[in-house]
């Protein structure tokens, strides 16, 4: 089952992203949030975001999240510095 999400214009205008990147970036943010809140698996979230496993893990680290759920990465792991 697929569905569309309508984002009101006032929200679109308030988002501080270039319009050319907005759809892709919002999908990625939704994927990270779904995974962070343990509403879906990493595999489903990364496929939704059209990201490789390693790109998704790097995105988690940039957000202070881990690939194992709710625990956070220590600061020295952020930015891909493993």
Phi and psi in degrees as a GROMACS rama.xvg file:
@    title "Ramachandran Plot"
@    xaxis  label "Phi"
@    yaxis  label "Psi"
@TYPE xy
-109.338  153.025  UNK-2
-148.008  162.53  UNK-3
-104.895  148.541  UNK-4
-114.245  125.772  UNK-5
-98.346  123.394  UNK-6
-106.154  122.055  UNK-7
-59.2319  148.287  UNK-8
-54.1465  -40.7265  UNK-9
-62.0377  -31.4005  UNK-10
-73.7306  -44.2605  UNK-11
-57.1062  -45.6507  UNK-12
-65.9006  -29.4113  UNK-13
-81.8639  -19.676  UNK-14
-72.3093  129.918  UNK-15
-91.7748  63.6734  UNK-16
-135.585  147.724  UNK-17
-59.8836  138.985  UNK-18
-56.968  -31.2645  UNK-19
-69.4957  -21.6659  UNK-20
-106.154  -7.35848  UNK-21
-60.4709  -52.3166  UNK-22
-59.5068  -48.6011  UNK-23
-61.8302  -43.6876  UNK-24
-68.8324  -39.4823  UNK-25
-64.8282  -38.0463  UNK-26
-63.0789  -42.7966  UNK-27
-62.1884  -44.4347  UNK-28
-62.3048  -39.8913  UNK-29
-62.5241  -42.4834  UNK-30
-62.1961  -45.6404  UNK-31
-63.2354  -40.1405  UNK-32
-67.3128  -43.1152  UNK-33
-59.1951  -41.5554  UNK-34
-69.4825  -45.534  UNK-35
-58.2994  -40.5358  UNK-36
-83.2424  6.00226  UNK-37
59.0353  36.8884  UNK-38
-92.9094  -13.048  UNK-39
-154.86  166.177  UNK-40
-78.7288  166.361  UNK-41
-63.1231  -41.1948  UNK-42
-59.4434  -46.817  UNK-43
-65.1921  -44.8904  UNK-44
-62.1836  -44.6845  UNK-45
-70.7661  -33.8003  UNK-46
-68.5417  -38.5223  UNK-47
-58.7006  -40.8509  UNK-48
-83.0649  -3.55855  UNK-49
56.2186  48.3314  UNK-50
-120.79  149.394  UNK-51
-70.088  164.012  UNK-52
-56.7115  -45.3634  UNK-53
-71.8166  -35.1041  UNK-54
-66.0848  -38.1625  UNK-55
-66.7402  -43.4387  UNK-56
-62.2796  -41.0532  UNK-57
-62.5879  -40.6315  UNK-58
-63.1053  -37.3053  UNK-59
-61.9905  -45.9516  UNK-60
-61.6749  -40.9313  UNK-61
-61.8254  -26.8511  UNK-62
-95.6817  2.75291  UNK-63
77.6564  20.2009  UNK-64
-106.936  167.242  UNK-65
-113.881  168.51  UNK-66
-84.463  3.6429  UNK-67
-113.706  13.3339  UNK-68
117.211  -142.526  UNK-69
-68.6692  -19.0241  UNK-70
-68.8583  149.666  UNK-71
-95.8546  150.812  UNK-72
-72.2537  141.582  UNK-73
-61.5922  153.557  UNK-74
-53.862  -34.9659  UNK-75
-71.0969  -8.16098  UNK-76
-93.2155  -11.9435  UNK-77
-68.5807  148.733  UNK-78
77.4896  23.3947  UNK-79
75.5226  16.1994  UNK-80
-96.1729  78.3143  UNK-81
